[in-house]
């Protein structure tokens, strides 16, 4: 602290420190609130998907169908690999 003994300056310094500490505590509590952060990310992802769909529905539907085809292909491929092989 400065060497000034002005009470108004001391009060202003205390208030500034208190405000800074309050912002720091708020930021830390936000960072530690994992469920709230997960909800925020889910809402952002949903909003992005909806906005993308509104801008270009055929592209989104095509990408969705391609994803389903890939998943089905992987499931079928793994099923064939894990089935017992015939011995000659």
N, CA, C and O atoms as a MOPAC input file, in Angstrom:
PM7 MOZYME 1SCF
protein

 N      0.83800 1    -1.18000 1     0.00000 1
 C      0.00000 1     0.00000 1     0.00000 1
 C      0.87700 1     1.23500 1     0.00000 1
 O      2.05300 1     1.19000 1     0.36000 1
 N      0.27900 1     2.32900 1    -0.41000 1
 C      1.02900 1     3.58200 1    -0.40900 1
 C      1.09800 1     4.13400 1     0.99900 1
 O      0.35100 1     3.71300 1     1.88100 1
 N      1.98400 1     5.06300 1     1.19900 1
 C      2.17900 1     5.63800 1     2.53000 1
 C      1.17500 1     6.71800 1     2.85100 1
 O      1.24800 1     7.33300 1     3.91400 1
 N      0.23100 1     6.96300 1     1.94600 1
 C     -0.73800 1     8.03000 1     2.16900 1
 C     -1.70600 1     7.61000 1     3.26100 1
 O     -2.15200 1     6.46400 1     3.30100 1
 N     -2.02700 1     8.53500 1     4.13900 1
 C     -2.94600 1     8.24500 1     5.23200 1
 C     -4.33000 1     8.76700 1     4.94700 1
 O     -5.15800 1     8.84600 1     5.85500 1
 N     -4.60600 1     9.12900 1     3.69100 1
 C     -5.90700 1     9.65800 1     3.31300 1
 C     -6.96600 1     8.56500 1     3.44100 1
 O     -6.88800 1     7.55500 1     2.74100 1
 N     -7.94700 1     8.74100 1     4.31300 1
 C     -8.96400 1     7.69700 1     4.50900 1
 C     -9.75600 1     7.38200 1     3.24600 1
 O    -10.12600 1     6.23200 1     3.01000 1
 N    -10.01600 1     8.41300 1     2.42900 1
 C    -10.77400 1     8.15000 1     1.19200 1
 C     -9.96300 1     7.28700 1     0.23000 1
 O    -10.52200 1     6.42000 1    -0.44200 1
 N     -8.66700 1     7.51200 1     0.15800 1
 C     -7.81200 1     6.70400 1    -0.71800 1
 C     -7.74000 1     5.26900 1    -0.21300 1
 O     -7.75100 1     4.32200 1    -1.00000 1
 N     -7.66500 1     5.11900 1     1.10700 1
 C     -7.61800 1     3.77000 1     1.69400 1
 C     -8.93400 1     3.04200 1     1.41600 1
 O     -8.92300 1     1.86600 1     1.04900 1
 N    -10.07000 1     3.72900 1     1.58600 1
 C    -11.37500 1     3.10900 1     1.32100 1
 C    -11.50500 1     2.73000 1    -0.15900 1
 O    -12.02700 1     1.66600 1    -0.49200 1
 N    -11.03200 1     3.60100 1    -1.02800 1
 C    -11.10500 1     3.30500 1    -2.46200 1
 C    -10.25100 1     2.08400 1    -2.80000 1
 O    -10.65100 1     1.24400 1    -3.60600 1
 N     -9.07800 1     1.99200 1    -2.18400 1
 C     -8.21400 1     0.83200 1    -2.40200 1
 C     -8.86200 1    -0.45000 1    -1.90700 1
 O     -8.78600 1    -1.48800 1    -2.56400 1
 N     -9.49400 1    -0.37200 1    -0.75500 1
 C    -10.17900 1    -1.54100 1    -0.19100 1
 C    -11.33000 1    -1.96800 1    -1.10400 1
 O    -11.50600 1    -3.15900 1    -1.35800 1
 N    -12.10400 1    -1.01700 1    -1.59300 1
 C    -13.22700 1    -1.33600 1    -2.47500 1
 C    -12.74200 1    -1.94400 1    -3.78900 1
 O    -13.35100 1    -2.88200 1    -4.30400 1
 N    -11.65000 1    -1.41400 1    -4.32800 1
 C    -11.10600 1    -1.96400 1    -5.57400 1
 C    -10.62300 1    -3.39600 1    -5.34900 1
 O    -10.85600 1    -4.27200 1    -6.18200 1
 N     -9.95500 1    -3.62800 1    -4.22900 1
 C     -9.48000 1    -4.97500 1    -3.91100 1
 C    -10.65200 1    -5.92100 1    -3.71000 1
 O    -10.61700 1    -7.06300 1    -4.16700 1
 N    -11.67700 1    -5.45600 1    -3.03700 1
 C    -12.86600 1    -6.27700 1    -2.79700 1
 C    -13.55300 1    -6.63500 1    -4.12100 1
 O    -13.97500 1    -7.77600 1    -4.31000 1
 N    -13.66500 1    -5.68300 1    -5.01900 1
 C    -14.29400 1    -5.94500 1    -6.31400 1
 C    -13.46300 1    -6.95100 1    -7.11400 1
 O    -14.01000 1    -7.86000 1    -7.73700 1
 N    -12.14900 1    -6.78000 1    -7.09100 1
 C    -11.27700 1    -7.70200 1    -7.80800 1
 C    -11.38600 1    -9.11300 1    -7.22300 1
 O    -11.46300 1   -10.08900 1    -7.96900 1
 N    -11.39300 1    -9.22000 1    -5.91100 1
 C    -11.52700 1   -10.51100 1    -5.25000 1
 C    -12.87800 1   -11.14800 1    -5.57800 1
 O    -12.95500 1   -12.35800 1    -5.79000 1
 N    -13.93800 1   -10.34800 1    -5.62100 1
 C    -15.26000 1   -10.86500 1    -5.96300 1
 C    -15.29300 1   -11.43300 1    -7.36800 1
 O    -15.87100 1   -12.49700 1    -7.59100 1
 N    -14.67300 1   -10.73300 1    -8.33100 1
 C    -14.62200 1   -11.24100 1    -9.70400 1
 C    -13.82200 1   -12.53700 1    -9.76800 1
 O    -14.18800 1   -13.46000 1   -10.49500 1
 N    -12.73000 1   -12.60600 1    -9.01100 1
 C    -11.91000 1   -13.81000 1    -9.00100 1
 C    -12.68500 1   -15.00100 1    -8.44200 1
 O    -12.62800 1   -16.09800 1    -8.99600 1
 N    -13.39800 1   -14.78600 1    -7.35900 1
 C    -14.19300 1   -15.86200 1    -6.75500 1
 C    -15.29400 1   -16.30800 1    -7.71200 1
 O    -15.54900 1   -17.50500 1    -7.84400 1
 N    -15.94700 1   -15.36100 1    -8.37900 1
 C    -16.98900 1   -15.71400 1    -9.34700 1
 C    -16.41700 1   -16.54800 1   -10.48700 1
 O    -17.02300 1   -17.53700 1   -10.89800 1
 N    -15.26300 1   -16.15600 1   -10.99300 1
 C    -14.63000 1   -16.89900 1   -12.08500 1
 C    -14.24900 1   -18.30900 1   -11.63200 1
 O    -14.47300 1   -19.27200 1   -12.36600 1
 N    -13.68800 1   -18.44100 1   -10.45800 1
 C    -13.31700 1   -19.76900 1    -9.94800 1
 C    -14.54500 1   -20.64800 1    -9.73000 1
 O    -14.52400 1   -21.83500 1   -10.05600 1
 N    -15.60300 1   -20.07700 1    -9.18800 1
 C    -16.80300 1   -20.88700 1    -8.95500 1
 C    -17.41500 1   -21.31400 1   -10.28200 1
 O    -17.95500 1   -22.41600 1   -10.38200 1
 N    -17.34100 1   -20.46300 1   -11.30000 1
 C    -17.84500 1   -20.84900 1   -12.62200 1
 C    -17.00300 1   -21.97800 1   -13.20900 1
 O    -17.54600 1   -22.92600 1   -13.77700 1
 N    -15.69900 1   -21.88400 1   -13.07800 1
 C    -14.81800 1   -22.92400 1   -13.61700 1
 C    -15.00800 1   -24.25600 1   -12.90600 1
 O    -14.84200 1   -25.30700 1   -13.52500 1
 N    -15.34600 1   -24.23700 1   -11.63700 1
 C    -15.49300 1   -25.46800 1   -10.86700 1
 C    -16.89700 1   -26.06700 1   -10.96700 1
 O    -17.12000 1   -27.18200 1   -10.49800 1
 N    -17.84000 1   -25.35200 1   -11.56600 1
 C    -19.20300 1   -25.85000 1   -11.70900 1
 C    -19.29400 1   -26.66200 1   -13.00200 1
 O    -19.78300 1   -26.17700 1   -14.02300 1
 N    -18.81500 1   -27.89800 1   -12.93900 1
 C    -18.72600 1   -28.75300 1   -14.12500 1
 C    -20.10000 1   -29.05100 1   -14.73100 1
 O    -20.23000 1   -28.97500 1   -15.95300 1
 N    -21.13000 1   -29.38400 1   -13.95200 1
 C    -22.42800 1   -29.64700 1   -14.57500 1
 C    -22.96900 1   -28.44300 1   -15.36500 1
 O    -23.52800 1   -28.61300 1   -16.44800 1
 N    -22.80400 1   -27.25200 1   -14.83100 1
 C    -23.28400 1   -26.06400 1   -15.54200 1
 C    -22.49300 1   -25.85000 1   -16.82400 1
 O    -23.06500 1   -25.47900 1   -17.84900 1
 N    -21.19600 1   -26.07700 1   -16.77900 1
 C    -20.38000 1   -25.92700 1   -17.98600 1
 C    -20.75700 1   -26.96800 1   -19.02900 1
 O    -20.76900 1   -26.66800 1   -20.22300 1
 N    -21.06500 1   -28.18700 1   -18.59500 1
 C    -21.48000 1   -29.23200 1   -19.53300 1
 C    -22.80900 1   -28.86000 1   -20.18900 1
 O    -22.98800 1   -29.05700 1   -21.39100 1
 N    -23.73900 1   -28.32200 1   -19.40000 1
 C    -25.02300 1   -27.88200 1   -19.96000 1
 C    -24.80800 1   -26.76800 1   -20.98300 1
 O    -25.43100 1   -26.76800 1   -22.04500 1
 N    -23.92700 1   -25.81900 1   -20.66500 1
 C    -23.64900 1   -24.72400 1   -21.59700 1
 C    -23.10000 1   -25.26200 1   -22.91700 1
 O    -23.50900 1   -24.82100 1   -23.99100 1
 N    -22.17800 1   -26.21100 1   -22.83000 1
 C    -21.60800 1   -26.78800 1   -24.05700 1
 C    -22.66400 1   -27.54100 1   -24.85000 1
 O    -22.68300 1   -27.47100 1   -26.07900 1
 N    -23.54700 1   -28.26400 1   -24.15800 1
 C    -24.61200 1   -29.00100 1   -24.84500 1
 C    -25.56100 1   -28.02700 1   -25.54400 1
 O    -25.96300 1   -28.26200 1   -26.68300 1
 N    -25.91900 1   -26.93900 1   -24.86700 1
 C    -26.79800 1   -25.94700 1   -25.48000 1
 C    -26.13600 1   -25.29300 1   -26.69300 1
 O    -26.78500 1   -25.07200 1   -27.71500 1
 N    -24.84900 1   -24.98600 1   -26.57500 1
 C    -24.13400 1   -24.38000 1   -27.70700 1
 C    -24.08400 1   -25.35200 1   -28.88200 1
 O    -24.28100 1   -24.94900 1   -30.02900 1
 N    -23.82200 1   -26.61900 1   -28.60500 1
 C    -23.75800 1   -27.62100 1   -29.67700 1
 C    -25.11900 1   -27.77300 1   -30.33600 1
 O    -25.21500 1   -27.86900 1   -31.55900 1
 N    -26.16700 1   -27.79500 1   -29.52900 1
 C    -27.51300 1   -27.90500 1   -30.07400 1
 C    -27.84300 1   -26.69300 1   -30.94400 1
 O    -28.36700 1   -26.83700 1   -32.04800 1
 N    -27.53600 1   -25.51200 1   -30.44500 1
 C    -27.81300 1   -24.29700 1   -31.20800 1
 C    -27.03400 1   -24.27300 1   -32.51600 1
 O    -27.55900 1   -23.84600 1   -33.54500 1
 N    -25.79200 1   -24.72600 1   -32.48200 1
 C    -24.98200 1   -24.78200 1   -33.69200 1
 C    -25.58400 1   -25.76200 1   -34.69200 1
 O    -25.65500 1   -25.46700 1   -35.88500 1
 N    -26.01700 1   -26.92200 1   -34.21400 1
 C    -26.61700 1   -27.92000 1   -35.10000 1
 C    -27.91300 1   -27.39700 1   -35.70900 1
 O    -28.15400 1   -27.58800 1   -36.90100 1
 N    -28.73100 1   -26.75300 1   -34.92500 1
 C    -30.00000 1   -26.21300 1   -35.42900 1
 C    -29.72900 1   -25.12500 1   -36.45700 1
 O    -30.36900 1   -25.08900 1   -37.50700 1
 N    -28.79400 1   -24.24900 1   -36.16400 1
 C    -28.46500 1   -23.17400 1   -37.09900 1
 C    -27.90400 1   -23.73400 1   -38.40700 1
 O    -28.24400 1   -23.25400 1   -39.48800 1
 N    -27.05600 1   -24.73600 1   -38.30700 1
 C    -26.50000 1   -25.37000 1   -39.50200 1
 C    -27.60700 1   -26.01700 1   -40.31600 1
 O    -27.61600 1   -25.91200 1   -41.54200 1
 N    -28.53700 1   -26.68100 1   -39.65000 1
 C    -29.65500 1   -27.31400 1   -40.34400 1
 C    -30.52000 1   -26.27200 1   -41.04900 1
 O    -30.95800 1   -26.48400 1   -42.18000 1
 N    -30.76300 1   -25.14800 1   -40.37900 1
 C    -31.58800 1   -24.10000 1   -40.98900 1
 C    -30.92200 1   -23.51400 1   -42.23100 1
 O    -31.60100 1   -23.13900 1   -43.18600 1
 N    -29.59600 1   -23.43800 1   -42.21600 1
 C    -28.87800 1   -22.86400 1   -43.35000 1
 C    -28.80400 1   -23.83300 1   -44.52000 1
 O    -28.85900 1   -23.41000 1   -45.67500 1
 N    -28.67900 1   -25.13500 1   -44.23900 1
 C    -28.49000 1   -26.09700 1   -45.31700 1
 C    -29.02000 1   -27.47400 1   -44.92100 1
 O    -28.23300 1   -28.36200 1   -44.59300 1
 N    -30.33700 1   -27.66600 1   -44.94700 1
 C    -30.90900 1   -28.95200 1   -44.53900 1
 C    -30.40900 1   -30.15600 1   -45.32700 1
 O    -30.11900 1   -31.18000 1   -44.70800 1
 N    -30.28900 1   -30.10000 1   -46.65400 1
 C    -29.82700 1   -31.29600 1   -47.37300 1
 C    -28.42500 1   -31.73900 1   -46.96600 1
 O    -28.14800 1   -32.93500 1   -46.87800 1
 N    -27.55300 1   -30.78400 1   -46.72300 1
 C    -26.18200 1   -31.14600 1   -46.33300 1
 C    -26.17900 1   -31.83300 1   -44.97100 1
 O    -25.45800 1   -32.81000 1   -44.76800 1
 N    -26.97300 1   -31.32900 1   -44.04900 1
 C    -27.02700 1   -31.92600 1   -42.71000 1
 C    -27.63000 1   -33.32100 1   -42.78300 1
 O    -27.13100 1   -34.24600 1   -42.14300 1
 N    -28.69300 1   -33.48100 1   -43.55400 1
 C    -29.30400 1   -34.80500 1   -43.68500 1
 C    -28.33900 1   -35.77700 1   -44.35700 1
 O    -28.24600 1   -36.93800 1   -43.95800 1
 N    -27.62600 1   -35.30800 1   -45.36900 1
 C    -26.64700 1   -36.16300 1   -46.03100 1
 C    -25.53300 1   -36.58300 1   -45.09600 1
 O    -25.11000 1   -37.73900 1   -45.10200 1
 N    -25.05700 1   -35.64300 1   -44.29100 1
 C    -23.99900 1   -35.97300 1   -43.33000 1
 C    -24.51400 1   -36.95800 1   -42.28100 1
 O    -23.78600 1   -37.86000 1   -41.86800 1
 N    -25.76200 1   -36.78800 1   -41.85200 1
 C    -26.34800 1   -37.72000 1   -40.88500 1
 C    -26.47800 1   -39.11800 1   -41.45400 1
 O    -26.17300 1   -40.10100 1   -40.77800 1
 N    -26.93000 1   -39.21000 1   -42.69700 1
 C    -27.04800 1   -40.51800 1   -43.33700 1
 C    -25.67400 1   -41.16000 1   -43.53600 1
 O    -25.52200 1   -42.36900 1   -43.36100 1
 N    -24.68100 1   -40.35700 1   -43.89800 1
 C    -23.32500 1   -40.89000 1   -44.05700 1
 C    -22.79600 1   -41.42000 1   -42.72900 1
 O    -22.14700 1   -42.46500 1   -42.69100 1
 N    -23.06900 1   -40.71200 1   -41.65000 1
 C    -22.62700 1   -41.16200 1   -40.32900 1
 C    -23.30000 1   -42.48100 1   -39.96700 1
 O    -22.64600 1   -43.39200 1   -39.45900 1
 N    -24.59100 1   -42.59000 1   -40.22200 1
 C    -25.30500 1   -43.84400 1   -39.93500 1
 C    -24.71900 1   -44.97600 1   -40.76100 1
 O    -24.53300 1   -46.08100 1   -40.25000 1
 N    -24.42200 1   -44.71800 1   -42.04100 1
 C    -23.85000 1   -45.75600 1   -42.90400 1
 C    -22.49100 1   -46.21700 1   -42.38400 1
 O    -22.18900 1   -47.41000 1   -42.40900 1
 N    -21.68200 1   -45.29000 1   -41.92100 1
 C    -20.36700 1   -45.65200 1   -41.37900 1
 C    -20.52400 1   -46.50800 1   -40.12900 1
 O    -19.83800 1   -47.51800 1   -39.97600 1
 N    -21.41900 1   -46.11100 1   -39.24100 1
 C    -21.62700 1   -46.87500 1   -38.00600 1
 C    -22.12000 1   -48.28300 1   -38.33100 1
 O    -21.63000 1   -49.25300 1   -37.75400 1
 N    -23.08200 1   -48.40800 1   -39.24800 1
 C    -23.58900 1   -49.72900 1   -39.62800 1
 C    -22.47100 1   -50.55400 1   -40.25900 1
 O    -22.33600 1   -51.74500 1   -39.97800 1
 N    -21.67500 1   -49.91800 1   -41.10900 1
 C    -20.56100 1   -50.62600 1   -41.74000 1
 C    -19.56100 1   -51.14400 1   -40.72300 1
 O    -19.09100 1   -52.27500 1   -40.84200 1
 N    -19.22800 1   -50.34200 1   -39.73000 1
 C    -18.27900 1   -50.77300 1   -38.69200 1
 C    -18.86000 1   -51.91900 1   -37.88400 1
 O    -18.14700 1   -52.86900 1   -37.56000 1
 N    -20.14100 1   -51.84800 1   -37.55300 1
 C    -20.77700 1   -52.92400 1   -36.78000 1
 C    -20.77100 1   -54.22300 1   -37.57500 1
 O    -20.45500 1   -55.27800 1   -37.02500 1
 N    -21.10900 1   -54.16400 1   -38.83800 1
 C    -21.11900 1   -55.37300 1   -39.67800 1
 C    -19.70600 1   -55.92000 1   -39.82000 1
 O    -19.48500 1   -57.12500 1   -39.69700 1
 N    -18.75200 1   -55.03500 1   -40.07900 1
 C    -17.35500 1   -55.45800 1   -40.25700 1
 C    -16.81500 1   -56.13000 1   -38.99600 1
 O    -16.15100 1   -57.16300 1   -39.07600 1
 N    -17.10200 1   -55.54000 1   -37.83000 1
 C    -16.63100 1   -56.14500 1   -36.57400 1
 C    -17.33000 1   -57.46700 1   -36.31200 1
 O    -16.72600 1   -58.39200 1   -35.77000 1
 N    -18.59600 1   -57.56500 1   -36.69000 1
 C    -19.32800 1   -58.81700 1   -36.51000 1
 C    -18.72900 1   -59.93600 1   -37.34100 1
 O    -18.63900 1   -61.07600 1   -36.88500 1
 N    -18.32000 1   -59.61500 1   -38.55800 1
 C    -17.70900 1   -60.63200 1   -39.41700 1
 C    -16.32500 1   -61.01500 1   -38.91100 1
 O    -15.93300 1   -62.17700 1   -39.01500 1
 N    -15.58200 1   -60.06300 1   -38.36600 1
 C    -14.23400 1   -60.35200 1   -37.86400 1
 C    -14.27300 1   -61.20400 1   -36.61300 1
 O    -13.39800 1   -62.04400 1   -36.40300 1
 N    -15.29000 1   -60.99300 1   -35.77400 1
 C    -15.31600 1   -61.71900 1   -34.50700 1
 C    -16.00600 1   -63.07400 1   -34.60400 1
 O    -15.95800 1   -63.85100 1   -33.65000 1
 N    -16.64200 1   -63.37800 1   -35.72500 1
 C    -17.30800 1   -64.67400 1   -35.84400 1
 C    -16.23800 1   -65.76700 1   -35.97400 1
 O    -15.16800 1   -65.52800 1   -36.53400 1
 N    -16.53200 1   -66.96700 1   -35.45400 1
 C    -15.53400 1   -68.03800 1   -35.52100 1
 C    -15.25800 1   -68.41300 1   -36.97000 1
 O    -16.17000 1   -68.47900 1   -37.79500 1
 N    -14.00300 1   -68.65500 1   -37.26200 1
 C    -13.60300 1   -69.01900 1   -38.63900 1
 C    -13.63600 1   -70.53000 1   -38.77900 1
 O    -13.32800 1   -71.27700 1   -37.85000 1
 N    -14.01500 1   -70.94300 1   -39.95400 1
 C    -14.07300 1   -72.37700 1   -40.22100 1
 C    -12.68800 1   -72.91600 1   -40.46100 1
 O    -11.86500 1   -72.28700 1   -41.12500 1
 N    -12.44300 1   -74.06500 1   -39.92400 1
 C    -11.12900 1   -74.70800 1   -40.16500 1
 C    -11.29400 1   -75.69200 1   -41.31400 1
 O    -12.35800 1   -76.29000 1   -41.47600 1
 N    -10.24200 1   -75.86100 1   -42.11000 1
 C    -10.31400 1   -76.76200 1   -43.27100 1
 C     -9.97700 1   -78.14400 1   -42.89500 1
 O     -9.98600 1   -79.03500 1   -43.74400 1

